[in-house]
Structures are given as structure tokens and as C-alpha cells.
Amino acid sequence: MKPMELYLVDIGGGDTKRRPALLMKWNESKAFIFRITSQYEKKSAHIKAMYYSIIDWKETGLDMKSYVDTVRLYHLDLDIITKKPPIGTLSKRDRIGLMDFLSK
């Protein structure tokens, strides 16, 4: 398990759709992740400003143009993440781009 890997997870809050999530960090019991979404066009300008556009989405293992939703950092039980292997990893270019995006 490494930071910037993508996993398929069920994220609660009424929306239990299995979706890609980006692992940012973890501790002995919790994983801290951002949701990955393909929904962008109908979002408000305020929300769009908090979505990082993944440049190398195909190489990352995603099926379509996707975005890192940085609106909320989710805290999940670590065992939810470790049940299955990662589906991909952000490219070096996207790792750098996301870190720059988050530092603004």
C-alpha cells in the first residue's frame, strides 16, 4: 500500500456506490482518501475549482476522464482499503500536479 494508489471502495454518507478513491495517507487504523469522479460539467464553478483534473487517467487505470474531488478528505477503516489490490497509481506528472493544486 502506497500513497497515490487508487482503490475501489464503498464510500458511505448515503452514497454507497463503489467508486475509485485516491489513497493519500494512512495510520494504524484509518485510511485517508479523496473520491475520484467523472462528474464535472454540471458542477458549480465553486466545486469545479476543488477538482483536480487527472491528466494521465488512462495510464492510472481509469475508464474515463476523471477528477480528484478534494472537497472532502474521507476517513475510512484501513481494512476497507486493504481488502483488494489497488486498481492503479497516479502518474508522476499527476502526483506533482495534485500536490501543486493542493498547495494553492
N, C-alpha and C positions, 0 to 999 in steps of 0.2 A: 504494500500500500504506500503510495507516494502522493504528495500534494500535486494538484493539477491533473489528476486522473479523473475520468468520467465513469460514473456508475449508474445503473438503472435502479431507481428507488421509488418507493411509495412515499410521497410527502403528504402529510395529514392536513388538517385545517379545513375539512370538508371536501377537499380536492384530493382524492386518493388515487388519482391517475398515476400510473407508473411512468416515470419520465427520467431523462438524463439529469444528472446532478454533478456538479464540479466539486471535488474534494479540495478544500482549502487548507485545513489542518485538522488535527485530532489530538485527543488526550487518552487517558486510560479507559474512559467510558463513553465519550461523545465524539461524534464526527461533525465538523462544521462545513456546511456545503452551501453553494449557490445553486438555484434551479437553472436549468438550461431550457430555453423556449424558442419556438419558431414563430410565435405570435408577436408581431411587431407593428405592422402597418396601421392597425386600428387603435393603437395605444396613444395616449395623450403625449404631447411634447415633453411634459414633465417626466413621465415614465420612460419614454424613449431615451431621455438623457441619462438614465441609470442602467441602460442595457449596453453591454459591450458586444459589438458585432464580431463573431468568430470568423476570422479570415480563412483559415485552413480547416473549415468544417468537415470536408470530405476526408482529409487525412486524419482527422480526430476520431473518425468512426461514426459520424452523424449522417443521417439520411438526407437532411435538407439544411438550407441556410438557417443558422441558429444564433442565439444570443445568450450571453451570461446575464441573468437577471440579478443585479446587485442591489435591488431594493431591500432585500432581507437576507441575512445570513441565518440559515436554519441550523438547529442543533438536533442531531438525531443520535439515537443509541448506536454505538460503534458496531454492534453486531448486525445492524441493518445493512451497513456498508460492506462488511466482510463476508456476507453470505455468498456472494458471487464475485467472479473476477471483474476487473474494470473493462469497459467497452472501448476505451481509448484514452488518449492523453493529449492535452493541448500541445500544439507545436511550440517550439522555442519562440517563434515570432509572436504567437498569441499569448504566451506566458508573459513576455515582455510588454506587449500591448495592454494586457489586462492589468498588470502592475502599474503601468503609467496611468491608465484610466482610473484606477482606484486611488491613486495619489493626488488626483485633482480635487 
